[in-house]
């Protein structure tokens, strides 16, 4: 979920997903890396994030190479499809927050 708001420029969604990532156990360095488009340091996770990031940045499209890399890291087609559900939720939320011009009232630093 953190990879998507970095693509669609929703400062509020980025703050929320950063906070959720930290609460889920991701380290501050990993959260910063995911926010900036870098790797989290776990090859399987990085491959999954690459699928989501690419889909978020290219209107839902993912190259065959990115998809195959994720599959070669052990992600099933079902799991990759589920990642698109999270992407859809995050994009919807980000777009709505941008549309509503939601004032940022959360800490943004990681």
VEXBADREN-985380 format. One record per atom (N, C-alpha, C): residue in one letter; x, y, z; atom name. Coordinates in nm, 4 decimals. Each point is the difference from the previous one (the first is absolute). Example, Ala and Ser with C-alpha at 12.3 -4.5 7.8 and 13.67 -1.06 7.14 Angstrom:
2
R  A  1.3190  -0.5690  0.7800  N .
R  A  -0.0890  0.1190  0.0000  CA .
R  A  0.0900  0.1200  0.0000  C .
R  S  -0.0350  0.1050  -0.0720  N .
R  S  0.0820  0.1190  0.0060  CA .
R  S  -0.0770  0.1090  0.0730  C .
***
This chain:
110
R  X  0.0824  -0.1189  0.0000  N .
R  X  -0.0824  0.1189  0.0000  CA .
R  X  0.0867  0.1252  0.0000  C .
R  X  0.1184  -0.0081  0.0534  N .
R  X  0.0874  0.1164  0.0080  CA .
R  X  0.0572  0.0384  -0.1359  C .
R  X  0.0155  -0.0945  -0.0884  N .
R  X  0.0586  0.0307  -0.1311  CA .
R  X  -0.0931  0.0814  -0.0879  C .
R  X  -0.1286  -0.0118  0.0181  N .
R  X  -0.0964  0.0688  -0.0859  CA .
R  X  -0.0100  0.1497  0.0230  C .
R  X  -0.0175  0.0491  0.1242  N .
R  X  -0.0135  0.1446  0.0176  CA .
R  X  0.1243  0.0780  -0.0418  C .
R  X  0.1158  -0.0649  0.0032  N .
R  X  0.1207  0.0676  -0.0464  CA .
R  X  -0.0094  0.0279  -0.1492  C .
R  X  -0.0764  -0.0811  -0.0730  N .
R  X  -0.0181  0.0189  -0.1433  CA .
R  X  -0.1063  0.1039  -0.0328  C .
R  X  -0.1054  0.0073  0.0800  N .
R  X  -0.1100  0.0896  -0.0356  CA .
R  X  -0.0016  0.1306  0.0791  C .
R  X  0.1110  0.0277  0.0670  N .
R  X  0.0229  0.1297  0.0639  CA .
R  X  -0.1083  0.0413  0.0992  C .
R  X  -0.0394  -0.0923  0.0852  N .
R  X  -0.0944  0.0306  0.1060  CA .
R  X  0.0767  0.0049  0.1312  C .
R  X  0.0290  0.1209  0.0448  N .
R  X  0.0797  0.0172  0.1208  CA .
R  X  -0.0691  -0.0618  0.1216  C .
R  X  -0.1330  0.0137  0.0065  N .
R  X  -0.0742  -0.0539  0.1135  CA .
R  X  0.0044  -0.1530  -0.0014  C .
R  X  -0.0272  -0.0606  -0.1148  N .
R  X  0.0040  -0.1466  -0.0086  CA .
R  X  0.1399  -0.0525  0.0270  C .
R  X  0.1002  0.0729  -0.0427  N .
R  X  0.1372  -0.0408  0.0258  CA .
R  X  0.0301  0.0026  0.1499  C .
R  X  -0.0507  0.1012  0.0697  N .
R  X  0.0198  0.0081  0.1447  CA .
R  X  -0.0715  -0.1157  0.0705  C .
R  X  -0.1227  -0.0297  -0.0410  N .
R  X  -0.0775  -0.1076  0.0626  CA .
R  X  0.0664  -0.1357  -0.0250  C .
R  X  0.0366  -0.0277  -0.1246  N .
R  X  0.0582  -0.1306  -0.0294  CA .
R  X  0.1390  -0.0142  0.0615  C .
R  X  0.0722  0.1093  0.0139  N .
R  X  0.1297  -0.0056  0.0696  CA .
R  X  -0.0206  -0.0375  0.1461  C .
R  X  -0.0981  0.0628  0.0632  N .
R  X  -0.0306  -0.0297  0.1390  CA .
R  X  -0.0426  -0.1476  0.0147  C .
R  X  -0.0827  -0.0478  -0.0919  N .
R  X  -0.0441  -0.1397  0.0058  CA .
R  X  0.1170  -0.0961  -0.0201  C .
R  X  0.0901  0.0343  -0.0913  N .
R  X  0.1167  -0.0853  -0.0238  CA .
R  X  0.0873  -0.0087  0.1250  C .
R  X  0.0197  0.1122  0.0659  N .
R  X  0.0785  -0.0002  0.1237  CA .
R  X  -0.0682  -0.0848  0.1072  C .
R  X  -0.1310  0.0141  0.0122  N .
R  X  -0.0745  -0.0779  0.0997  CA .
R  X  0.0010  -0.1499  -0.0317  C .
R  X  0.0128  -0.0329  -0.1282  N .
R  X  0.0025  -0.1406  -0.0405  CA .
R  X  0.1382  -0.0627  0.0182  C .
R  X  0.0977  0.0812  0.0427  N .
R  X  0.1314  -0.0556  0.0275  CA .
R  X  0.1093  0.0353  -0.0988  C .
R  X  -0.0321  0.0752  -0.1038  N .
R  X  0.1035  0.0439  -0.0935  CA .
R  X  0.0874  0.1023  0.0707  C .
R  X  0.1287  -0.0045  -0.0262  N .
R  X  0.0926  0.0952  0.0590  CA .
R  X  -0.0064  0.1345  -0.0714  C .
R  X  0.0400  0.1059  0.0685  N .
R  X  -0.0008  0.1328  -0.0623  CA .
R  X  0.0791  0.0061  -0.1313  C .
R  X  0.1147  -0.0695  -0.0065  N .
R  X  0.0777  0.0000  -0.1243  CA .
R  X  -0.0766  -0.0678  -0.1131  C .
R  X  -0.0700  -0.1089  0.0320  N .
R  X  -0.0798  -0.0682  -0.1017  CA .
R  X  -0.1148  0.0879  -0.0473  C .
R  X  -0.0649  0.0678  0.0919  N .
R  X  -0.1118  0.0876  -0.0366  CA .
R  X  0.0500  0.1129  -0.0892  C .
R  X  0.1129  0.0599  0.0368  N .
R  X  0.0566  0.1071  -0.0843  CA .
R  X  0.0343  -0.0528  -0.1387  C .
R  X  0.0563  -0.1201  -0.0055  N .
R  X  0.0363  -0.0584  -0.1295  CA .
R  X  -0.1247  -0.0241  -0.0851  C .
R  X  -0.1045  -0.0551  0.0598  N .
R  X  -0.1231  -0.0260  -0.0744  CA .
R  X  -0.0652  0.1301  -0.0467  C .
R  X  0.0054  0.1023  0.0835  N .
R  X  -0.0564  0.1300  -0.0370  CA .
R  X  0.0736  0.0615  -0.1193  C .
R  X  0.1307  -0.0225  -0.0060  N .
R  X  0.0801  0.0638  -0.1042  CA .
R  X  0.0171  -0.0859  -0.1244  C .
R  X  -0.0567  -0.1202  0.0006  N .
R  X  0.0117  -0.0873  -0.1160  CA .
R  X  0.1154  -0.0973  0.0084  C .
R  X  0.0658  -0.0049  0.1143  N .
R  X  0.1120  -0.0909  0.0170  CA .
R  X  -0.0436  -0.1354  0.0527  C .
R  X  0.0948  -0.0909  0.0125  N .
R  X  -0.0310  -0.1342  0.0498  CA .
R  X  -0.0128  -0.0025  0.1518  C .
R  X  -0.0805  -0.0928  0.0478  N .
R  X  -0.0168  -0.0201  0.1438  CA .
R  X  0.1074  -0.0928  0.0551  C .
R  X  0.0721  -0.0673  -0.0893  N .
R  X  0.1076  -0.0881  0.0443  CA .
R  X  -0.0384  -0.1456  0.0105  C .
R  X  -0.1199  -0.0337  -0.0446  N .
R  X  -0.0457  -0.1388  -0.0010  CA .
R  X  -0.0421  -0.0319  -0.1437  C .
R  X  0.0750  -0.0836  -0.0708  N .
R  X  -0.0239  -0.0201  -0.1431  CA .
R  X  -0.1448  -0.0336  -0.0377  C .
R  X  -0.0654  -0.0871  0.0738  N .
R  X  -0.1384  -0.0359  -0.0346  CA .
R  X  -0.0932  0.1198  0.0193  C .
R  X  0.0182  0.0713  0.1091  N .
R  X  -0.0826  0.1185  0.0256  CA .
R  X  0.0288  0.1063  -0.1044  C .
R  X  0.1263  0.0198  -0.0323  N .
R  X  0.0365  0.0997  -0.1003  CA .
R  X  -0.0621  -0.0320  -0.1355  C .
R  X  -0.0077  -0.1278  -0.0355  N .
R  X  -0.0623  -0.0388  -0.1269  CA .
R  X  -0.1498  0.0288  0.0006  C .
R  X  -0.0656  -0.0268  0.1123  N .
R  X  -0.1429  0.0295  0.0115  CA .
R  X  -0.0249  0.1511  -0.0048  C .
R  X  0.0819  0.0745  0.0715  N .
R  X  -0.0131  0.1456  0.0003  CA .
R  X  0.0238  0.0559  -0.1402  C .
R  X  0.0915  -0.0584  -0.0745  N .
R  X  0.0254  0.0452  -0.1372  CA .
R  X  -0.1249  -0.0154  -0.0860  C .
R  X  -0.0746  -0.1090  0.0185  N .
R  X  -0.1251  -0.0199  -0.0737  CA .
R  X  -0.0986  0.1111  0.0352  C .
R  X  -0.0175  0.0240  0.1287  N .
R  X  -0.0965  0.1016  0.0447  CA .
R  X  0.0435  0.1385  -0.0451  C .
R  X  0.1261  0.0316  0.0171  N .
R  X  0.0506  0.1324  -0.0383  CA .
R  X  -0.0174  0.0230  -0.1500  C .
R  X  0.0321  -0.1007  -0.0790  N .
R  X  -0.0137  0.0132  -0.1448  CA .
R  X  -0.1464  0.0163  -0.0391  C .
R  X  -0.0871  -0.0780  0.0607  N .
R  X  -0.1428  0.0111  -0.0289  CA .
R  X  -0.0534  0.1370  0.0398  C .
R  X  0.0450  0.0504  0.1143  N .
R  X  -0.0455  0.1320  0.0461  CA .
R  X  0.0481  0.1105  -0.0929  C .
R  X  0.1185  -0.0140  -0.0524  N .
R  X  0.0563  0.1036  -0.0854  CA .
R  X  -0.0390  -0.0099  -0.1461  C .
R  X  -0.0584  -0.1137  -0.0405  N .
R  X  -0.0337  -0.0200  -0.1417  CA .
R  X  -0.1451  -0.0428  -0.0174  C .
R  X  -0.0887  0.0591  0.0791  N .
R  X  -0.1447  -0.0195  -0.0151  CA .
R  X  -0.0418  -0.1467  0.0042  C .
R  X  0.0635  -0.0768  0.0872  N .
R  X  -0.0374  -0.1392  0.0189  CA .
R  X  0.0795  -0.0995  -0.0828  C .
R  X  0.0824  0.0500  -0.0897  N .
R  X  0.0781  -0.0916  -0.0850  CA .
R  X  0.1323  -0.0375  0.0672  C .
R  X  0.0394  -0.1263  -0.0219  N .
R  X  0.1258  -0.0523  0.0519  CA .
R  X  0.0678  -0.0756  -0.1130  C .
R  X  0.1281  0.0249  -0.0181  N .
R  X  0.0727  -0.0681  -0.1075  CA .
R  X  0.0119  -0.1492  0.0304  C .
R  X  0.0165  -0.0768  -0.1058  N .
R  X  0.0197  -0.1441  0.0164  CA .
R  X  0.1232  -0.0287  0.0856  C .
R  X  0.1053  0.0785  -0.0191  N .
R  X  0.1240  -0.0235  0.0744  CA .
R  X  -0.0214  0.0194  0.1506  C .
R  X  -0.0729  0.1041  0.0381  N .
R  X  -0.0250  0.0267  0.1417  CA .
R  X  -0.0866  -0.1101  0.0601  C .
R  X  -0.1044  -0.0406  -0.0751  N .
R  X  -0.0895  -0.1062  0.0460  CA .
R  X  0.0773  -0.1312  0.0160  C .
R  X  0.0823  -0.0336  -0.0996  N .
R  X  0.0766  -0.1247  0.0047  CA .
R  X  0.1006  0.0010  0.1143  C .
R  X  0.0597  0.1162  0.0286  N .
R  X  0.0945  0.0090  0.1121  CA .
R  X  -0.0711  -0.0296  0.1311  C .
R  X  -0.1194  0.0555  0.0173  N .
R  X  -0.0765  -0.0261  0.1221  CA .
R  X  -0.0365  -0.1482  0.0090  C .
R  X  -0.0423  -0.0574  -0.1104  N .
R  X  -0.0360  -0.1422  -0.0010  CA .
R  X  0.1227  -0.0868  0.0304  C .
R  X  0.1163  0.0416  -0.0503  N .
R  X  0.1212  -0.0790  0.0258  CA .
R  X  0.0437  0.0099  0.1466  C .
R  X  -0.0494  0.1006  0.0702  N .
R  X  0.0296  0.0131  0.1438  CA .
R  X  -0.1007  -0.0755  0.0852  C .
R  X  -0.0941  -0.0700  -0.0661  N .
R  X  -0.0927  -0.0844  0.0733  CA .
R  X  -0.1408  0.0540  0.0129  C .
R  X  -0.0268  0.1198  -0.0507  N .
R  X  -0.1357  0.0548  0.0077  CA .
R  X  -0.0892  -0.0694  -0.1015  C .
R  X  -0.1145  -0.0471  0.0456  N .
R  X  -0.0945  -0.0671  -0.0891  CA .
R  X  -0.0835  0.1045  -0.0745  C .
R  X  -0.0670  -0.0441  -0.1046  N .
R  X  -0.0878  0.0910  -0.0744  CA .
R  X  -0.1122  0.0515  0.0901  C .
R  X  -0.0486  -0.0848  0.0889  N .
R  X  -0.1044  0.0429  0.0946  CA .
R  X  0.0524  0.1091  0.0931  C .
R  X  0.1207  -0.0180  0.0496  N .
R  X  0.0569  0.1014  0.0900  CA .
R  X  0.0261  0.1312  -0.0734  C .
R  X  0.0448  -0.0095  -0.1238  N .
R  X  0.0232  0.1219  -0.0777  CA .
R  X  -0.1320  0.0698  -0.0323  C .
R  X  -0.1038  -0.0763  -0.0244  N .
R  X  -0.1320  0.0601  -0.0224  CA .
R  X  -0.0503  0.0663  0.1280  C .
R  X  0.0253  -0.0625  0.1137  N .
R  X  -0.0398  0.0592  0.1278  CA .
R  X  0.0729  0.1319  0.0240  C .
R  X  0.1251  0.0073  -0.0437  N .
R  X  0.0752  0.1254  0.0129  CA .
R  X  -0.0700  0.1123  -0.0770  C .
R  X  -0.0635  -0.0355  -0.1117  N .
R  X  -0.0736  0.1008  -0.0765  CA .
R  X  -0.1222  0.0497  0.0765  C .
R  X  -0.0576  -0.0841  0.0833  N .
R  X  -0.1128  0.0446  0.0828  CA .
R  X  0.0470  0.1075  0.0976  C .
R  X  0.1148  -0.0220  0.0619  N .
R  X  0.0558  0.1013  0.0901  CA .
R  X  0.0368  0.1260  -0.0775  C .
R  X  0.0526  -0.0178  -0.1182  N .
R  X  0.0320  0.1152  -0.0842  CA .
R  X  -0.1265  0.0809  -0.0300  C .
R  X  -0.1071  -0.0689  -0.0353  N .
R  X  -0.1257  0.0688  -0.0285  CA .
R  X  -0.0510  0.0780  0.1198  C .
R  X  0.0055  -0.0612  0.1161  N .
R  X  -0.0433  0.0672  0.1222  CA .
R  X  0.0849  0.1238  0.0267  C .
R  X  0.1296  -0.0151  -0.0134  N .
R  X  0.0903  0.1111  0.0281  CA .
R  X  -0.0142  0.1113  -0.1028  C .
R  X  -0.0136  -0.0343  -0.1259  N .
R  X  -0.0182  0.1027  -0.1034  CA .
R  X  -0.1308  0.0748  0.0240  C .
R  X  -0.1068  -0.0727  0.0281  N .
R  X  -0.1281  0.0651  0.0277  CA .
R  X  0.0136  0.0971  0.1171  C .
R  X  0.0621  -0.0465  0.1068  N .
R  X  0.0167  0.0840  0.1184  CA .
R  X  0.0862  0.1216  -0.0314  C .
R  X  0.1110  -0.0209  -0.0679  N .
R  X  0.0892  0.1110  -0.0351  CA .
R  X  -0.0705  0.1029  -0.0868  C .
R  X  -0.0706  -0.0478  -0.1005  N .
R  X  -0.0701  0.0923  -0.0897  CA .
R  X  -0.1076  0.0775  0.0754  C .
R  X  -0.0721  -0.0683  0.0880  N .
R  X  -0.1044  0.0703  0.0743  CA .
R  X  0.0615  0.1045  0.0929  C .
R  X  0.1077  -0.0360  0.0670  N .
R  X  0.0663  0.0963  0.0882  CA .
R  X  0.0488  0.1211  -0.0786  C .
R  X  0.0533  -0.0233  -0.1195  N .
R  X  0.0414  0.1116  -0.0856  CA .
R  X  -0.1210  0.0810  -0.0447  C .
R  X  -0.1051  -0.0672  -0.0428  N .
R  X  -0.1220  0.0652  -0.0477  CA .
R  X  -0.0618  0.0870  0.1093  C .
R  X  -0.0041  -0.0526  0.1212  N .
R  X  -0.0610  0.0718  0.1127  CA .
R  X  0.0948  0.1041  0.0598  C .
R  X  0.1225  0.0068  -0.0544  N .
R  X  0.1002  0.0945  0.0525  CA .
R  X  0.0136  -0.0145  0.1511  C .
R  X  0.0106  -0.1266  0.0437  N .
R  X  0.0096  -0.0302  0.1415  CA .
R  X  0.1261  0.0619  0.0586  C .
R  X  -0.0191  0.0776  0.1042  N .
R  X  0.1123  0.0667  0.0654  CA .
R  X  0.0830  -0.1020  0.0768  C .
R  X  0.1291  0.0045  -0.0195  N .
R  X  0.0894  -0.0937  0.0661  CA .
R  X  0.0073  0.0310  0.1493  C .
R  X  -0.0444  -0.0936  0.0817  N .
R  X  0.0007  0.0179  0.1445  CA .
R  X  0.0720  -0.1162  0.0696  C .
R  X  0.0860  -0.0661  -0.0754  N .
R  X  0.0787  -0.1120  0.0523  CA .
R  X  0.1476  0.0329  -0.0137  C .
R  X  0.0832  -0.0601  0.0842  N .
R  X  0.1444  0.0197  -0.0186  CA .
R  X  0.0434  -0.0650  -0.1311  C .
R  X  0.0893  0.0652  -0.0726  N .
R  X  0.0448  -0.0521  -0.1285  CA .
R  X  0.1398  -0.0574  0.0040  C .
R  X  0.0736  0.0275  0.1050  N .
R  X  0.1375  -0.0472  0.0091  CA .
R  X  0.0088  -0.1444  0.0413  C .
R  X  0.0979  -0.0678  -0.0551  N .
R  X  0.0270  -0.1396  0.0352  CA .
R  X  0.1427  -0.0088  0.0448  C .
***
